[in-house]
Amino acid sequence: MSEAPDTRPDDVRDELPEDLDAHGALAEYEFPDNSRRRRPGLIYLAVAVMCVALWATQRDSSSLVNDGFLWAAVLLGLFGLFSITSGWRMHVDEQQALVAAQGAVGFAVGHASAQQVWHGLRSRPTWRVLIYSAEEPPRRRGLVLVDQERAARYVRHIGYYRLSAYVRTFEAGERDVLRAGTTFDEVLNLYIFDRKLRLIVLDALERIVHPVDMEVYGGLQQQALRRIEMRDADDWPVLACAMVLGCPVWTEDADFFGTGVATWTTDRIALFLGG
């Protein structure tokens, strides 16, 4: 008499039903936006206004309303203002902070992790990024603080592309890789120094440089336009001045190249003066 084959699975495991399995429903974690602090701040201010209104209208007619309502309104108002003014909006997310930190350490990065911390009385949000080098095991590590609100404010005021030109000064021989220990303040201080130097130079030039009246170069407008109109028609006055005066143009703008006048770039002038 033969035995029926055993069709039971080798491993019997407990499994959750599909409708109870939350694994597939888990989304990527996102750091909460610090600007949510403004919501309770508005609630505090609304309650403070109610307390002041009750104190002003009911303090003489009700035994339940006294000066405590006024003090409560003052405290709630202070808490509300603090919550609103410290509700910074996050302009730099975790990935952007990691990228910024990797460019600041000056070595190849293996593992990195970001932690959000708060600085100052108004709780300015800052990213604290811990970075390890790519060797196994890591030989170097670095701790970078990314002050997103302060950096974003300066970038908005100065301009990203203008400020990024000064970052190149701190590169460690490879594009987008900065020397170890480079900080945002160093880049900002270099920009401030350059701006002050430009103002000093322009002030000195103003005493010896005089504008050229359009009567001098206006007669060459059509000729200048024929040479540069297909590139940038707004540059015709500069080209016309160079044609009238017979002088070269100091520019980094490639639109002037091949227009029939000599051009000098800044690096060529530096080589000429240095030689």
C-alpha positions as CSV (number, residue, x, y, z in Angstrom):
1,M,0.0,0.0,0.0
2,S,1.6,3.3,-1.2
3,E,1.6,6.4,0.9
4,A,0.3,9.7,-0.5
5,P,3.0,12.2,-1.2
6,D,3.5,15.0,1.4
7,T,2.3,18.2,-0.3
8,R,2.9,20.4,2.7
9,P,5.4,23.2,2.2
10,D,8.8,22.8,3.9
11,D,8.5,26.0,5.8
12,V,5.2,27.2,7.2
13,R,5.3,30.9,8.0
14,D,2.8,33.3,9.4
15,E,1.9,36.2,7.1
16,L,-0.2,39.2,7.5
17,P,-3.1,39.7,5.3
18,E,-2.5,42.2,2.5
19,D,-5.0,44.7,3.9
20,L,-3.1,44.7,7.2
21,D,0.4,44.8,5.7
22,A,1.6,48.5,6.0
23,H,5.0,47.9,4.5
24,G,4.1,49.0,1.1
25,A,2.2,52.0,2.4
26,L,5.3,53.5,4.1
27,A,6.4,56.7,2.4
28,E,9.9,58.3,2.5
29,Y,10.4,60.2,5.8
30,E,10.3,63.9,5.5
31,F,11.6,66.4,8.1
32,P,8.8,68.5,9.4
33,D,8.8,72.1,8.1
34,N,9.8,74.5,10.9
35,S,7.3,77.1,9.7
36,R,4.5,75.0,11.4
37,R,5.4,76.9,14.6
38,R,3.5,79.8,13.2
39,R,0.1,78.0,13.6
40,P,0.2,77.7,17.4
41,G,1.6,81.3,17.4
42,L,-1.6,82.5,15.7
43,I,-3.7,80.6,18.2
44,Y,-1.8,82.1,21.1
45,L,-2.4,85.6,19.7
46,A,-6.1,84.9,19.1
47,V,-6.6,83.7,22.7
48,A,-4.6,86.8,24.0
49,V,-7.0,89.1,22.1
50,M,-9.9,87.3,23.7
51,C,-8.4,87.7,27.2
52,V,-7.9,91.4,26.6
53,A,-11.4,91.8,25.3
54,L,-12.9,90.0,28.4
55,W,-10.7,92.1,30.7
56,A,-11.7,95.3,29.1
57,T,-15.4,94.6,29.0
58,Q,-16.1,92.4,32.1
59,R,-13.6,93.4,34.7
60,D,-16.0,95.7,36.5
61,S,-19.1,93.7,36.1
62,S,-17.9,90.1,36.7
63,S,-16.1,88.7,39.8
64,L,-14.5,86.0,37.6
65,V,-12.6,88.5,35.4
66,N,-9.7,90.2,37.0
67,D,-6.2,91.5,36.2
68,G,-5.1,87.9,35.7
69,F,-6.7,87.9,32.3
70,L,-4.5,90.9,31.3
71,W,-1.3,89.1,32.5
72,A,-2.4,86.0,30.7
73,A,-2.9,88.0,27.5
74,V,0.6,89.5,27.8
75,L,2.2,86.1,28.3
76,L,0.2,84.5,25.5
77,G,1.0,87.4,23.2
78,L,4.8,87.0,23.9
79,F,4.6,83.3,23.3
80,G,2.6,83.9,20.1
81,L,5.1,86.5,18.7
82,F,8.0,84.1,19.6
83,S,6.4,81.2,17.8
84,I,5.7,83.3,14.7
85,T,9.1,84.9,14.5
86,S,10.9,81.5,15.1
87,G,8.8,79.7,12.5
88,W,11.6,79.7,9.8
89,R,10.6,78.2,6.5
90,M,13.0,75.5,5.4
91,H,14.8,76.4,2.1
92,V,17.3,73.6,2.2
93,D,16.2,70.0,2.5
94,E,18.2,67.0,3.8
95,Q,19.6,66.1,0.4
96,Q,20.7,69.6,-0.4
97,A,22.4,69.9,3.0
98,L,24.3,66.7,2.3
99,V,25.5,67.9,-1.1
100,A,26.6,71.3,0.4
101,A,28.5,69.5,3.2
102,Q,30.3,67.1,0.8
103,G,31.6,70.1,-1.1
104,A,33.0,71.7,2.1
105,V,35.1,68.8,3.5
106,G,37.5,68.5,0.6
107,F,37.8,64.7,0.4
108,A,35.9,61.9,-1.2
109,V,32.8,61.1,0.9
110,G,31.6,57.6,1.7
111,H,28.8,57.7,4.3
112,A,27.1,60.9,5.5
113,S,24.1,61.6,7.8
114,A,22.2,64.8,8.5
115,Q,20.6,65.9,11.7
116,Q,18.4,69.0,12.1
117,V,19.3,71.2,15.1
118,W,18.3,74.7,16.2
119,H,20.6,77.6,17.1
120,G,20.0,80.9,18.9
121,L,17.1,82.4,20.8
122,R,14.8,82.3,17.8
123,S,15.7,78.7,17.1
124,R,17.2,79.1,13.6
125,P,17.2,75.7,11.9
126,T,20.6,74.3,11.0
127,W,21.7,71.1,9.5
128,R,24.5,69.2,11.3
129,V,26.1,66.8,8.8
130,L,28.5,64.1,9.9
131,I,30.7,62.9,7.0
132,Y,33.1,59.9,6.7
133,S,35.7,59.5,3.9
134,A,35.2,56.8,1.3
135,E,38.0,54.5,2.5
136,E,37.1,51.2,4.2
137,P,37.4,51.7,7.1
138,P,37.1,55.5,6.9
139,R,40.3,57.4,7.7
140,R,38.8,60.9,7.9
141,R,35.6,62.4,9.1
142,G,34.1,65.9,9.3
143,L,31.3,67.7,11.0
144,V,29.7,70.5,8.9
145,L,27.0,72.9,10.0
146,V,24.8,74.1,7.2
147,D,23.0,77.3,8.3
148,Q,20.3,77.2,5.6
149,E,18.5,80.4,6.6
150,R,21.5,82.6,6.8
151,A,23.0,81.2,3.6
152,A,19.7,81.4,1.7
153,R,19.3,85.1,2.8
154,Y,22.7,86.0,1.4
155,V,22.3,84.0,-1.7
156,R,18.9,85.7,-2.4
157,H,20.5,89.1,-1.8
158,I,23.7,88.7,-3.7
159,G,22.7,86.1,-6.3
160,Y,23.6,82.5,-6.6
161,Y,25.7,82.8,-9.8
162,R,27.6,85.9,-8.6
163,L,28.5,84.2,-5.3
164,S,29.4,80.9,-6.8
165,A,32.2,82.6,-8.7
166,Y,34.0,83.3,-5.4
167,V,33.5,79.6,-4.4
168,R,35.9,78.6,-7.2
169,T,38.8,80.3,-5.3
170,F,38.5,77.6,-2.6
171,E,38.5,74.6,-4.8
172,A,41.1,72.0,-4.0
173,G,42.3,71.4,-7.6
174,E,39.2,69.6,-8.7
175,R,36.0,71.3,-9.8
176,D,33.3,71.5,-7.1
177,V,35.6,70.0,-4.5
178,L,36.6,72.5,-1.9
179,R,39.6,72.6,0.4
180,A,39.0,71.0,3.8
181,G,37.7,73.5,6.4
182,T,36.2,75.9,3.9
183,T,33.3,77.8,5.4
184,F,30.5,80.0,4.0
185,D,31.9,82.9,5.9
186,E,35.2,82.7,4.1
187,V,33.4,82.9,0.7
188,L,31.2,85.7,1.9
189,N,34.2,87.7,3.3
190,L,36.0,87.4,0.0
191,Y,32.9,88.7,-1.8
192,I,32.7,91.7,0.6
193,F,36.4,92.4,0.2
194,D,36.1,92.4,-3.6
195,R,33.0,94.6,-3.5
196,K,34.8,97.2,-1.4
197,L,37.8,97.0,-3.7
198,R,35.6,97.6,-6.7
199,L,34.1,100.6,-5.1
200,I,37.5,102.1,-4.4
201,V,38.7,101.5,-8.0
202,L,35.5,102.9,-9.5
203,D,35.8,106.0,-7.3
204,A,39.3,106.5,-8.5
205,L,38.4,105.9,-12.2
206,E,35.5,108.3,-12.0
207,R,38.0,111.2,-11.7
208,I,39.8,110.3,-15.0
209,V,37.1,108.5,-17.0
210,H,34.5,110.5,-18.8
211,P,31.4,109.3,-20.6
212,V,31.3,109.5,-24.4
213,D,28.4,111.5,-25.9
214,M,26.2,109.7,-28.4
215,E,27.0,112.5,-30.9
216,V,30.5,111.0,-31.1
217,Y,29.5,107.4,-32.0
218,G,25.9,107.7,-33.1
219,G,26.8,108.0,-36.8
220,L,28.2,104.4,-36.8
221,Q,25.0,102.9,-35.3
222,Q,23.9,101.1,-38.5
223,Q,27.4,99.8,-39.2
224,A,27.8,98.6,-35.6
225,L,24.4,96.9,-35.7
226,R,25.3,95.0,-38.9
227,R,28.3,93.5,-37.1
228,I,26.6,92.6,-33.8
229,E,22.8,92.6,-34.3
230,M,22.6,88.8,-34.7
231,R,24.4,88.4,-31.4
232,D,23.2,91.1,-29.1
233,A,21.9,94.3,-30.6
234,D,22.0,96.1,-27.2
235,D,25.8,96.1,-27.4
236,W,26.0,98.3,-30.5
237,P,27.0,101.5,-28.5
238,V,30.1,99.9,-27.1
239,L,31.1,98.6,-30.5
240,A,30.5,101.9,-32.2
241,C,32.6,103.7,-29.6
242,A,35.5,101.3,-30.2
243,M,35.2,101.9,-33.9
244,V,35.2,105.7,-33.6
245,L,38.0,105.8,-31.0
246,G,40.1,103.0,-32.5
247,C,40.5,101.3,-29.2
248,P,40.1,97.7,-28.1
249,V,37.2,96.5,-25.9
250,W,37.9,95.0,-22.4
251,T,35.2,92.3,-22.1
252,E,34.5,88.7,-21.3
253,D,31.4,88.8,-23.6
254,A,32.0,86.5,-26.6
255,D,29.5,88.6,-28.7
256,F,32.3,91.1,-29.4
257,F,34.7,88.5,-30.8
258,G,35.0,88.7,-34.5
259,T,33.2,92.1,-34.9
260,G,36.3,93.8,-36.4
261,V,37.6,95.4,-33.2
262,A,40.3,94.1,-30.9
263,T,39.1,92.6,-27.6
264,W,41.0,92.0,-24.3
265,T,39.9,89.6,-21.7
266,T,40.7,90.0,-18.0
267,D,43.2,87.2,-17.9
268,R,45.1,88.6,-21.0
269,I,45.3,92.0,-19.3
270,A,46.6,90.4,-16.1
271,L,49.3,88.6,-18.1
272,F,50.2,91.8,-19.9
273,L,50.5,93.8,-16.7
274,G,52.3,91.0,-14.9
275,G,54.8,90.6,-17.7
